Amino acid sequence: MDLRVRTVEASEIDAWTRCMGVGFLYSVPDGYGEYFLGDVDLHRTWAAFDGEQVVGTLRSFATPFTVPGPTEVGVAALTNVTVAPTHRRRGLLTEMITSELRASAEREEAVGILIASEYPIYGHFGYGAAIEAAAYSVDLAPTRFVSPRSGSVELVDLVTLRREAPGLYERFRARQPGSIGRDARWWDRALYQVEVPGAKRPEGYQALYRSSAGALEGYVRYRATQSSDHMRPTGEVTVDELVATTPGAYERLWRYCCEIDLVATLRAGDRTVDEPLGWLLEDARTLRQTGRYDFVWVRVLDVAGALAARCYAVDGHLVIEVSDDLGFAQGRYALDGGPSGATCTRTDETADLSMSVDAVGSLYAGGVSAHILRDIGRIDEHRAGAVDRAAVMFQTSTAPWCSTWF
């Protein structure tokens, strides 16, 4: 066998997408490769080859990633990672990931992120589970809102939403730790403004919220199914995305969705784990969290650059010893951070804490407490009180949340 890993050429994208489809268990339609070529940077698109046959896929793209402050850091988002079932256990995944990590480090990207299709894989490469997501359901019949707010909701077509939503999302993203950017092609694809081979346009609705002063402050995308049992509605409304830049928009859009006729249940997935919706209801027990799961994983490549890019809840000084089997983040670092910013440099000071690079990734966005990582053996404390200090410094006022699949 002639096994090797390298970046791909445009002429190889059809074979690459077919291999990706095999890995994710779907058939790639004719013409998809030509469309997909517009989404990829060939310098960041890797394949494993057996001779001329593509037997593994992986690519990354650059995106802004909002971190506590809020501020942002440029990251490498890893996606489309597969190995053909005929070529598992031959080191191809390891070679693709380490090749991309080396290239990312050379591009001076301090952080990498991904969504893991299988939990056990990516810790081996220094990624730490960092941001969770949750799913919810609402029993609509008894649901009432405590203090309904003013403002208006307007049903719009997809062309109108395509014009208005990106700006709203950017305002939301800029202050929501854990969120990433969405480019024009993402919006065109998500809102069916272009023909994507094999994509089916589902039936759905979209609405904008305007404040009583006329300011555009939120939008929602949703679907509904109608059914009944002995003349009583049993249908469901599914919220695909709800973005609000003010508390008024948040309340009014959820109330709109909860008051749709002919449905009995509302469902929403990929939401934040600290969704405040229940506090708006007369009976918060009509809202249930039906699932909670890891979503975004973080891989720190440049500890000094990554930790200096975010802000911290309180002023503090920590010396952190980081181990990294792949060598990118290995070292001892002095962090001085607070609400207004931070500095982080290599140091010879005695370490307050030591941890592996995946633990640094888990801490980074503020979604995992240093206490938890200490209690499960992923952080060692060398100076009394250092874990307490780290837990307070890295915490965020709201949970980090990414609402964008990639």
C-alpha positions as CSV (number, residue, x, y, z in Angstrom):
1,M,0.0,0.0,0.0
2,D,1.1,3.5,-0.8
3,L,-0.3,5.5,2.2
4,R,0.4,9.2,2.5
5,V,-1.2,12.5,3.7
6,R,-1.1,15.8,2.0
7,T,-3.3,18.8,1.1
8,V,-5.5,18.4,-1.9
9,E,-5.8,20.0,-5.3
10,A,-9.0,21.3,-6.9
11,S,-9.2,18.4,-9.2
12,E,-9.4,16.0,-6.2
13,I,-12.4,17.6,-4.5
14,D,-15.0,15.3,-6.0
15,A,-13.1,12.3,-4.7
16,W,-12.6,14.1,-1.3
17,T,-16.3,14.8,-0.9
18,R,-17.3,11.3,-1.8
19,C,-14.9,9.9,0.9
20,M,-16.3,12.4,3.4
21,G,-19.8,11.1,2.6
22,V,-18.7,7.5,3.2
23,G,-17.3,8.6,6.6
24,F,-20.5,10.4,7.6
25,L,-22.8,7.7,6.2
26,Y,-24.5,9.7,3.4
27,S,-24.4,9.7,-0.4
28,V,-22.8,12.8,-2.0
29,P,-24.9,14.0,-4.9
30,D,-23.5,14.7,-8.4
31,G,-22.2,18.2,-8.6
32,Y,-21.7,18.7,-4.9
33,G,-17.9,18.8,-5.2
34,E,-18.0,21.8,-7.6
35,Y,-20.2,23.7,-5.1
36,F,-18.2,22.6,-2.1
37,L,-15.0,23.9,-3.7
38,G,-16.2,27.4,-3.0
39,D,-16.2,26.6,0.8
40,V,-12.7,25.3,1.2
41,D,-9.2,26.7,1.4
42,L,-7.2,24.1,-0.4
43,H,-4.1,25.0,1.7
44,R,-6.2,23.9,4.7
45,T,-7.8,20.8,3.2
46,W,-6.1,17.5,3.9
47,A,-6.6,14.0,2.5
48,A,-5.2,10.6,3.3
49,F,-4.4,8.7,0.1
50,D,-3.9,5.0,-0.7
51,G,-2.2,5.4,-4.0
52,E,-4.6,7.7,-5.9
53,Q,-7.6,6.9,-3.8
54,V,-8.8,9.3,-1.1
55,V,-9.3,7.4,2.1
56,G,-9.4,10.2,4.7
57,T,-10.6,13.8,4.9
58,L,-10.0,16.8,7.1
59,R,-10.0,20.5,6.7
60,S,-10.0,23.7,8.7
61,F,-11.2,27.3,8.2
62,A,-10.3,30.5,9.9
63,T,-12.9,32.2,12.0
64,P,-13.2,34.7,14.8
65,F,-14.1,33.1,18.1
66,T,-15.6,35.2,20.9
67,V,-13.9,34.7,24.3
68,P,-14.6,36.2,27.7
69,G,-14.3,40.0,27.8
70,P,-16.0,39.9,25.5
71,T,-13.3,40.0,22.9
72,E,-12.2,37.6,20.2
73,V,-9.4,35.5,18.9
74,G,-8.8,34.1,15.5
75,V,-9.0,30.3,15.5
76,A,-8.7,27.3,13.2
77,A,-12.0,25.5,13.1
78,L,-11.5,21.8,12.3
79,T,-14.2,20.0,10.4
80,N,-15.1,17.2,7.9
81,V,-12.8,14.7,9.7
82,T,-13.2,11.1,8.4
83,V,-11.3,8.0,7.6
84,A,-12.7,5.4,5.3
85,P,-13.8,2.2,7.2
86,T,-11.4,0.2,5.0
87,H,-8.4,2.2,6.3
88,R,-9.0,2.5,10.0
89,R,-6.2,1.9,12.6
90,R,-3.4,2.8,10.2
91,G,-2.4,6.1,11.7
92,L,-4.0,8.2,9.0
93,L,-6.2,10.3,11.4
94,T,-3.2,11.0,13.6
95,E,-1.1,12.1,10.6
96,M,-3.9,14.4,9.2
97,I,-4.6,16.1,12.5
98,T,-0.9,16.6,13.5
99,S,-0.2,17.9,10.0
100,E,-3.0,20.5,10.3
101,L,-1.9,21.4,13.9
102,R,1.6,22.0,12.7
103,A,0.3,24.2,9.8
104,S,-2.0,26.0,12.2
105,A,0.9,26.8,14.5
106,E,2.9,28.0,11.6
107,R,0.0,30.4,10.7
108,E,0.3,31.6,14.3
109,E,-3.2,30.6,15.1
110,A,-3.2,30.4,18.9
111,V,-6.3,28.2,19.2
112,G,-8.1,25.4,17.4
113,I,-11.7,24.4,17.8
114,L,-13.9,21.5,16.7
115,I,-17.2,19.7,17.2
116,A,-16.4,16.0,18.0
117,S,-18.5,13.4,16.3
118,E,-17.1,10.8,18.8
119,Y,-16.0,11.9,22.3
120,P,-12.9,9.7,23.0
121,I,-10.9,10.8,19.9
122,Y,-9.7,14.3,20.3
123,G,-8.3,14.4,23.8
124,H,-5.4,12.4,22.4
125,F,-4.5,15.4,20.3
126,G,-4.8,18.0,23.0
127,Y,-8.4,19.2,22.5
128,G,-10.5,19.6,25.7
129,A,-14.2,19.6,25.9
130,A,-15.0,23.3,26.6
131,I,-18.5,24.4,25.6
132,E,-21.7,22.5,26.2
133,A,-25.1,22.8,24.5
134,A,-28.6,21.8,25.6
135,A,-32.0,20.9,24.3
136,Y,-35.3,22.0,25.7
137,S,-39.0,21.3,25.5
138,V,-42.0,23.4,26.6
139,D,-45.4,22.1,27.4
140,L,-47.4,24.9,25.8
141,A,-50.9,24.4,27.1
142,P,-50.2,25.8,30.6
143,T,-47.4,28.1,29.6
144,R,-47.9,31.8,30.5
145,F,-45.3,34.6,30.6
146,V,-44.9,36.6,33.8
147,S,-44.5,40.1,32.3
148,P,-45.1,40.3,28.5
149,R,-43.1,43.0,26.9
150,S,-43.9,45.3,24.0
151,G,-42.5,45.3,20.5
152,S,-43.7,43.6,17.4
153,V,-42.9,40.3,15.5
154,E,-43.2,40.3,11.8
155,L,-43.2,37.2,9.6
156,V,-40.7,37.7,6.7
157,D,-39.5,35.8,3.7
158,L,-36.1,34.3,3.4
159,V,-34.8,37.1,1.2
160,T,-35.6,39.6,3.9
161,L,-34.1,37.5,6.6
162,R,-30.9,37.1,4.5
163,R,-30.7,40.8,4.4
164,E,-31.3,41.5,8.1
165,A,-30.0,38.4,10.0
166,P,-26.2,38.7,9.4
167,G,-25.9,42.1,11.1
168,L,-28.1,41.0,14.0
169,Y,-26.1,37.8,14.4
170,E,-22.8,39.8,14.4
171,R,-24.0,42.0,17.2
172,F,-25.0,38.9,19.2
173,R,-21.7,37.1,18.4
174,A,-19.6,40.1,19.5
175,R,-20.8,39.7,23.1
176,Q,-21.5,35.9,23.4
177,P,-18.4,34.0,24.4
178,G,-18.1,30.7,22.5
179,S,-19.7,31.9,19.3
180,I,-18.0,32.0,15.9
181,G,-18.3,34.0,12.7
182,R,-20.6,33.1,9.7
183,D,-19.5,34.1,6.2
184,A,-21.8,35.0,3.3
185,R,-21.7,31.5,1.9
186,W,-22.9,30.2,5.3
187,W,-25.9,32.5,5.2
188,D,-26.7,31.8,1.6
189,R,-26.7,28.1,2.2
190,A,-28.6,28.2,5.6
191,L,-31.3,30.5,4.2
192,Y,-31.6,28.6,0.8
193,Q,-30.5,31.6,-1.3
194,V,-28.4,29.2,-3.5
195,E,-29.0,25.8,-4.9
196,V,-26.9,23.3,-3.1
197,P,-26.8,19.8,-4.8
198,G,-28.8,17.3,-2.8
199,A,-30.1,19.9,-0.3
200,K,-33.9,19.8,0.4
201,R,-35.6,23.0,1.5
202,P,-37.7,22.2,4.6
203,E,-41.0,23.9,5.3
204,G,-40.5,26.6,7.8
205,Y,-41.1,30.2,8.9
206,Q,-39.0,33.1,9.9
207,A,-39.7,36.3,11.8
208,L,-38.1,39.5,12.9
209,Y,-38.6,41.4,16.2
210,R,-38.6,45.2,16.4
211,S,-38.7,47.2,19.6
212,S,-41.5,49.7,20.3
213,A,-39.1,52.3,19.0
214,G,-38.7,50.4,15.7
215,A,-35.2,49.0,16.3
216,L,-34.5,45.6,14.8
217,E,-33.3,43.4,17.7
218,G,-33.8,39.7,17.0
219,Y,-35.0,37.0,14.7
220,V,-36.3,33.4,14.9
221,R,-36.4,30.5,12.4
222,Y,-38.8,27.7,13.2
223,R,-40.8,24.8,11.8
224,A,-44.1,23.3,12.9
225,T,-46.0,20.0,12.4
226,Q,-49.8,19.7,12.9
227,S,-51.5,16.7,14.5
228,S,-54.4,16.1,16.8
229,D,-55.8,13.5,19.2
230,H,-59.6,13.4,19.4
231,M,-59.8,17.0,18.1
232,R,-57.1,18.3,20.6
233,P,-53.9,19.7,19.0
234,T,-50.8,17.6,19.6
235,G,-48.5,19.3,17.1
236,E,-45.0,20.6,17.7
237,V,-43.1,23.7,16.9
238,T,-39.3,23.3,16.5
239,V,-37.2,26.4,17.0
240,D,-34.1,26.1,14.8
241,E,-32.5,29.4,15.8
242,L,-33.5,32.3,18.0
243,V,-31.1,35.2,18.2
244,A,-31.8,38.2,20.4
245,T,-29.6,41.3,21.1
246,T,-31.8,42.7,23.9
247,P,-33.9,41.2,26.8
248,G,-37.1,42.5,25.2
249,A,-36.4,40.7,21.9
250,Y,-35.5,37.5,23.8
251,E,-38.8,37.5,25.7
252,R,-41.0,38.5,22.8
253,L,-39.7,36.0,20.3
254,W,-40.0,33.1,22.8
255,R,-43.5,34.2,23.7
256,Y,-44.4,34.4,20.0
257,C,-43.2,30.8,19.5
258,C,-45.0,29.6,22.6
259,E,-48.3,31.2,21.5
260,I,-48.5,29.6,18.0
261,D,-51.9,27.9,17.6
262,L,-52.5,24.2,17.0
263,V,-49.3,23.0,18.7
264,A,-48.9,21.5,22.1
265,T,-45.1,21.2,22.5
266,L,-42.1,23.5,21.6
267,R,-38.7,21.9,21.1
268,A,-35.4,23.7,20.7
269,G,-31.9,22.2,20.4
270,D,-28.3,23.5,20.5
271,R,-29.1,26.2,23.0
272,T,-27.1,27.5,25.9
273,V,-27.0,25.4,29.1
274,D,-28.1,28.4,31.2
275,E,-31.1,29.4,29.1
276,P,-33.1,32.0,31.1
277,L,-36.4,31.2,29.5
278,G,-37.8,29.5,32.6
279,W,-37.5,32.7,34.6
280,L,-39.9,34.4,32.2
281,L,-42.7,31.8,32.8
282,E,-45.4,31.8,35.5
283,D,-44.7,28.0,35.8
284,A,-41.0,27.3,35.0
285,R,-41.8,23.6,35.2
286,T,-43.4,23.7,31.8
287,L,-39.8,24.1,30.5
288,R,-37.6,21.0,30.6
289,Q,-34.0,20.6,29.7
290,T,-34.2,17.4,27.7
291,G,-30.5,17.0,26.8
292,R,-27.1,18.4,27.7
293,Y,-24.0,17.5,25.7
294,D,-20.5,18.5,24.8
295,F,-20.3,20.7,21.7
296,V,-17.2,22.8,21.1
297,W,-13.7,21.4,22.0
298,V,-10.7,23.8,22.3
299,R,-7.1,23.1,21.5
300,V,-4.6,25.7,22.6
301,L,-1.5,25.9,20.5
302,D,0.0,29.1,21.8
303,V,-0.7,29.4,25.5
304,A,0.7,32.9,25.9
305,G,-1.3,34.2,22.9
306,A,-4.5,32.5,23.9
307,L,-4.6,33.4,27.5
308,A,-3.6,37.0,26.8
309,A,-6.5,37.3,24.2
310,R,-9.3,37.0,26.8
311,C,-10.3,38.9,29.9
312,Y,-10.8,37.5,33.5
313,A,-13.5,38.0,36.1
314,V,-11.1,39.4,38.7
315,D,-7.6,40.6,38.8
316,G,-5.1,37.8,39.5
317,H,-1.7,36.3,38.9
318,L,-1.1,32.6,38.1
319,V,1.9,30.6,37.0
320,I,0.8,27.6,35.0
321,E,2.9,24.6,33.9
322,V,1.5,23.1,30.7
323,S,2.4,19.7,29.3
324,D,1.7,18.8,25.7
325,D,2.6,15.5,24.2
326,L,2.7,17.1,20.7
327,G,5.0,19.9,21.9
328,F,3.1,22.9,20.7
329,A,2.1,24.4,24.1
330,Q,4.7,22.9,26.4
331,G,6.1,25.3,29.0
332,R,5.5,27.4,32.1
333,Y,3.5,30.6,31.8
334,A,2.9,33.6,34.0
335,L,-0.7,35.0,33.6
336,D,-1.6,38.4,34.9
337,G,-5.3,39.0,34.0
338,G,-8.4,40.9,35.0
339,P,-11.6,42.5,33.6
340,S,-9.7,45.0,31.5
341,G,-7.3,42.5,29.8
342,A,-4.3,40.2,30.3
343,T,-0.7,39.5,29.7
344,C,0.8,36.1,29.5
345,T,4.5,35.2,29.0
346,R,6.9,32.3,29.5
347,T,8.5,32.3,32.9
348,D,10.9,30.6,35.3
349,E,8.7,31.3,38.3
350,T,7.6,28.4,40.4
351,A,4.3,26.9,39.1
352,D,1.1,27.5,41.0
353,L,-0.7,24.9,38.9
354,S,0.2,22.2,36.4
355,M,-2.1,20.7,33.8
356,S,-2.1,19.1,30.3
357,V,-3.0,21.2,27.3
358,D,-6.4,19.7,27.0
359,A,-7.3,21.0,30.5
360,V,-6.2,24.5,29.4
361,G,-8.6,24.1,26.4
362,S,-11.4,23.1,28.8
363,L,-10.8,26.1,31.0
364,Y,-10.3,28.6,28.2
365,A,-13.9,29.7,27.3
366,G,-15.1,29.7,30.9
367,G,-17.5,26.7,30.6
368,V,-15.6,24.3,32.9
369,S,-14.6,25.1,36.5
370,A,-11.0,24.6,37.6
371,H,-12.4,22.9,40.7
372,I,-13.9,20.2,38.6
373,L,-10.7,19.7,36.7
374,R,-8.8,19.5,40.0
375,D,-11.2,17.0,41.4
376,I,-10.9,14.7,38.5
377,G,-7.1,14.8,38.5
378,R,-6.6,17.0,35.4
379,I,-5.2,20.0,37.4
380,D,-2.5,19.7,40.1
381,E,-2.2,22.5,42.7
382,H,1.3,23.4,43.9
383,R,0.4,26.5,45.8
384,A,-2.5,26.6,48.3
385,G,-5.5,28.6,47.0
386,A,-4.3,28.6,43.3
387,V,-7.2,26.5,42.1
388,D,-9.7,28.7,43.9
389,R,-8.0,31.7,42.2
390,A,-8.1,30.1,38.8
391,A,-11.8,29.1,39.2
392,V,-12.7,32.7,40.0
393,M,-10.5,34.3,37.3
394,F,-11.7,32.0,34.5
395,Q,-15.4,32.0,35.3
396,T,-17.9,33.9,33.2
397,S,-21.2,35.7,34.0
398,T,-23.0,33.6,31.4
399,A,-22.1,30.2,30.0
400,P,-20.2,30.1,26.7
401,W,-22.4,29.1,23.9
402,C,-21.9,28.3,20.2
403,S,-25.1,28.1,18.1
404,T,-23.3,27.4,14.8
405,W,-22.5,23.9,13.6
406,F,-19.3,23.6,11.6
